[in-house]
Structure formats: C-alpha cells, structure tokens
C-alpha cells in the first residue's frame, strides 16, 4: 500500500474522530446547559393531557417559557394544568384548562361583563386591564359546546391563565389564549364523541367592561340595545348604560344607570350550567306574575345543547331599589321580555316562557 493511500485513510479516521468528539462535546454542553430538559419538556407538550392540549398555540402564548404539564380526571371533569418547569424563576405561569359535561359543571361564576368571543362560538373572555377598577394580570375564558340538538347535550370548557411576564392587555395575547381554549376543547370533544361544530378563528378579543365604562343611553348598541325606548328611559331616570358587545355568551348583562352613572336596573341572561341557583327561584310565581315590591322578575327558555335552560331576570339596583314604590312594574316586565326574546333568539332557544 502506498504512503499516499495510508495517509488518506488516516485522514478519514481523524476526521471521523474529530466529528464524533465534536458531537459528544456539543451533546454534553446541551445536556449540562439544560437544553435536553428544555427539549424534553417542549416535546412533552405535543402529547400532554391525552393529546388534547393545543401545544403549538400554547407555545406561542408562553413565548418559550419552559413548563410542565399534568392531566387529571376528577368528578367527571377533565383537567389539564400547565406550570413553570422551574418554580424558582421570576414570575409564575399558570394555565388550567377544564372540560366537563354541561350537566356536571360547577365551575366559577361569570358576571356577564366579559368580552364575547364571537366568530360562531358561545363564549366569553374575562380580563380587566390594569389600572381599571377590576384590573389584574390573569384572565379567564369560558366556552359552551353543543354536542347535539337535545337540551343539555353539551360541554363546558374553561381556562384560567396567569403569565410570568406581561398580561392580557394585548389583543394578540388574548387571541392566543382563546385559541388554546377552543382548540383544546374541540380536540377533547372529538375524542369523546361530542359532535360539536367549531367556530372560526378568534383574532380579536375585547376586554371586560367595568362599572366605570358607562355610555350615554342614546349610544347603546350592544347588550342594552332595544330593551328600553327613550320615553320609558326618561321616565325611569335612565341616562347611562354599561353593556358588552353583541355576541353569544354564557352570561350576558346590561345595566342602566342615572347621571353620572349610578346603577338603577340590571338585566341578566344566564345559560345552561351558568344559571346556577336562579332556576330554583322560578318556583316563586311572584317572580314572573303580579307586581313585586322589589321589581325583581324572571323568565326562562328551553335551549339546545349546552345551553339547555336559560333564565332571564331584571333586578332594580341602588337608587332604583330605593325608589321601589315608584317602580313601573308592567314596563319592567315588558322590558325583560324584550331582553329575553332577543337573547334567546341569538342562542337558538325556543320561546320565552314563565313557569
């Protein structure tokens, strides 16, 4: 064998050895620096929580924060929890998703002042910007999914989230959390045999309204629109309103106030599991028949899917309660009926009825 060929073989061997050493060193550095753990945690997202977790959307929301996940099935409720991988890091990441049958839902109540998701979804996003009366860093969103036309055949999905850095003041961040919720819930629905129809992508999510977000009565265009005519509003002393944008939510609220905005009357529509204890109050026939001294009235409707029962109520508040002697009872009941009929129609419910 010539000296030249021997040298070539040695060169190849040396090159291979150098390459192997470089890979080993790189791998060692990757391991020591925590890169392997980060990669392992990141890859684990793809199969987390029975594979239902919207991993890609969660990565976009968290912006590279290293997290761990855990799943659980408790009392008929499916849970998926996301937490910081390193609890000693500054800030805290908490994202908790839950899906449960509409019949079994006993989750957090909603006040009806969140932002509707729109785009074919029945849902709400609850976040009040920092600096407002109810400002905070966390957010909560809820979603109703209809599995079929039968009343009560549906799911309730919720997400509670807190970010290590920043909050949900940016519309893009709210949209990302909403997408995590909708995609996770739809994956769970498909895996468990719920024939829910997905809505469209939610690209612009608003923020919660607060008691200070009142507008002139003449300018209402959302949840307060069409409930009172101008003469009735003037007779009741209504000058302002607090309302959410038009859109199907599990709880919908409208309040009317005086000047500069004390609350006089609150109208609320609650669907399915978010009706809570209101349903039991309907057994009191004075809530829908005759004149009640406090002006508190209720109506109901039968709805398909997750919104199986809806309850609509009007409650005089603040100065309105103090002036109960002068309450316009027939007009109150008529206003409640208009509010109920409009909301029920938007949710695909049947005719509004009094028990």
N, C-alpha and C positions, 0 to 999 in steps of 0.2 A: 504494500500500500504506500502510495506516495506521501511525502511530508505534507503536501498541499491538502490532500484529502483528509488526513488526520487532523490537521488544523481546522478544517471546515466542520468536522464532526464535533470537535471540542467547542467550537464557537456556538454551534447549535445547542449543545448541552448547557453551556454557560448562560446563553440567552434564556433557555427554559428555566434554569435555576433562578436567574435574576427575576424573571416574571413571576414564578411561584413565590419567591421571597417577597416581592412587592405586594402580591395579592394577600399573603399572610399578614404582612405588616399593616396593610390597609384594613383588612378584616379585624385585626387586633385593635387598631385605632377606632374603628367603627364600633366595636364592642365596648371598649373602655369608655368612649365618649358618651355612651348611652344610645348610640344610633340604632343598635339592634333592638333595644327595648322600645324606642320610639316607633320603629318599623313594625314591630310585633303588635303594639297597641293599635297602630293605624290600620294594619291589615285585619285585626280582630273586629273592627267596626263593620266590615263587609258581611260578617255572619252573626253579628250581635243580635240579641233579642229575637231569636228564632228566624233570623234573616230578614225581619220586617223593618228594622231601623233604616231610615233613609241616610245611608252613610255619606254619600257624596255631598248631599245638601248640608249635613251636619259639619263636615269638614270645612265647607265654605263659610258656615256660620261662625265656627270657632277659630278660623284663621290660623291653623297649625298648632293650637294648644293640644298638648298630649293629654289624653283622657283614658279612663277605663269605663267599661260598661257592665251592667248586671241586669238580668231579667228575672221576673217573678210572676207567678200566677197566684193571686190571693183573693179568696172570696168571690170568684168569678171575674175578677179584674186582672187584666194583663198589664204588667208594669215593665217599663224599660228605663233604667236610670243611667245617666252619664255623669261622671265626676272627674275632677282633676286626677291625673296619674300621680302627681307629686303634691301631696297636701301642704307641703312646706312652701310652695311657691306663693308669690304675692297674688292676691285676688282669689276668687273662688268661682269655679264653673259648676253649675248645677242645671241639668236638663232632665226633667222627669216627664215621660210620656205614659199615658194610661188609656186603655180602651176597655169598655165594658158594655154589656147589653143595656139598652135603654131602660129596661125594667129594673135593672140592678144598680143603676147609677146613684151614688150617694156622695158625689164629689163636691167641690167648692161651689158656693152660690155665685151668681153673676148679678151685677146691679143694673145691667141693661144700658150702660153708658159706654161700652166698648165700641170699637170700630167694626162694622160688618166686613166680612171677607169678600162678599160679592162673587162674581165670576162663576155662578152656579152652585156655590157652597152655602150651606146654612151654618154660619159660624161667626165667631166674634174674637177680636183681638183687644186685650185689655192692657194698656200701657199709658200712664200719665207722665208726660215729660218732667224732668227735674226742674224745680222752680215753680211748678204749678201747685195747687192746693194738695193734690194727692200724688205728687211726684215721687218716683222711686227708680231703682235700677233694673228691677226684674219685670217680667212680662208673663201674662197668662193668656192662652187662647183655647177656645173650645169649638168643637165641631160635632154636628149631628149627621149621621149617615143613615139613609133609608135602605134597608136590606130587601124590602118588598113592600107591596101596597097595603098589607094588613096593618091595622093600627097597633103600634108597639113593636113592630118588627124592624129594629134598627140598633145602631150602635152610637155610643157617645165617646168621643176621643178628646183628650185634653193634654196640654203641655204647659208646664211651668218652667221658666228659664231664668237664669242669672248668669251674667258673663263676668269673666275675670277682669276684662278691660272694656271700658265703654259701656253703653247701654243700648236701648232700642229707640233712641231718638231719630236715627236714620231710617228712612223708609226701606232702604235696601236690606238692613238688618232685620226689620220686622217681616219683610217678604221672605227672607231665608228661613226664619223660624216657622213661619206659616207653611212653607213648603216642606220642612221637616215633618210637621204635623200631618199635613194632607197626604203626603206620600207614604209615611209610616202607617197611617190609619187605613189607607186603601190597600196596602200590602197585607195588613192583618185581615181586612175584610175578605180579600180574595182567597187567602189561605184558609179561612174558616168557613167559607161558603156563603158569605154575605154578598148579594148581587147589587152592591151599591154602584151608582153611576157617578163617576168622578166629575168634578167641575173643571174649569180651566185654570191655568197657572195664575197665581195671585202675584202681581208685580207691584202693586201699590196699596199698602195697608195704612190706614189712618191711625190716629191716636185716640185715646179715650177723651170724652168731653168731661168737664167738671162743673161744679156749681157756679163757677165764675164765667163760664162760656155762654152766657145768655145773649140772645139776639132780639131785636125788635120783633114783636108778634107778627107784624106785616111781612117780615122777611122769611118766615118758616117755609122750608121746602123738603124736610126730611121726615123724621118720625112724628112730628107735630102737625104736619100739613093735613088740612081737610077735616080736622076734628072740631074746631070752633069757627063759626062765622064771625065777622067783625062786630056786628051788634051784640052778640052774646058775650064776646070777649070784653067789650067795653062795659057791659052790664056787670060782669064778674070782676072787673078791675084788673083784667089781664093786660099787661103791657109788654111782657118779655116771654121768652121761651128758651129752654135748654133741650136740644134734640140731637140725635145721631143722624148720620147719613142714611138714605134709604137702602135697605138690604135686609135679607132674612137673617135673624139672629136668634139664638135660643131664648134670650130675654130682650125685649125691646121696651124702651122707656121714653116718655115725653113728659116734661114738666112745664107748667105755665106759672108765671110769676107777675108781680106788680112792678113798680118802679122804686128803686133801681134793680129789682130782681128778686125780692123775697119769694120763696116758693109758695104757691097757692094751691095748685092741683097737680097730682101725679097720675099719669096713665101708664099701666104696665101690661105687657103681653108676655106670658111665660109658656114655654112649650115642653111637652114630654117630661123628662126627669127634672127639669128646672122649675116645674110647677111647685114642687115641694109640698109643704103643708097647706097650700092655698086650696087644694082640692077639697079638703075636709071642711073648709069654711063654707063651701057651697051648700052644705046641708042646712045652713041657716037661710031660710027663704027670704028673710028681710034684706039679704044682700043682693037680691035681684027683683024683689017685688015690694011695692009700697015705698013710703018715704022714711028713710033712716035719718035720725037726728044728726049723725056724723057725716052723712053724704057718701059713705063707703058702699060701692056697688060692684058686682061681679057678673060676668057672663062666661060661657065656655063654648068649645067646639071640638069635634072629633077630627083628628088629622091622621094622615097615613104615616107609616114608618116610625122613625124615632120620635116624631112629634105627637105621639098617639093621643094625648089630651092637651088642650090648651086652655088657659084661664086668662081672662082679661079683667082688669079692675081699675077703678078710679078711686083715689083717696085724697080728700082735701087735706092740705098740709099747712103748717104755720098759720098765717093770717086767715087763710081760708077756713081752718078748723075753728078759729076763734069766732068767726062770723057764721057759725053753723045755723043760727036762727034764720039767716037770710039766704041760705043755700037754695039754688034754683034746681030742685030735685028732678023735674021732668027733663030739663035741659041737660043735666048731668048724665042721666040715663041715656038720653039720645046721643050725646057726645061719645059716651063709652061704646055705644053700639056702632057708631061710625068708625071709631078707632079699631074695634074688634073686627068688623067686617073687612076693612082694608087689610089688616094684618093677616087674618085667616085666609083671605083670597091669595095673598102673596105666598103663603106656605102650602097652598093646595088643599086646605082643610074644607070641611063641609060647612053647612050653615051654622051661624052663631045661634046658640040657644041658651035659655035659662032653665035650670034643673026643675 
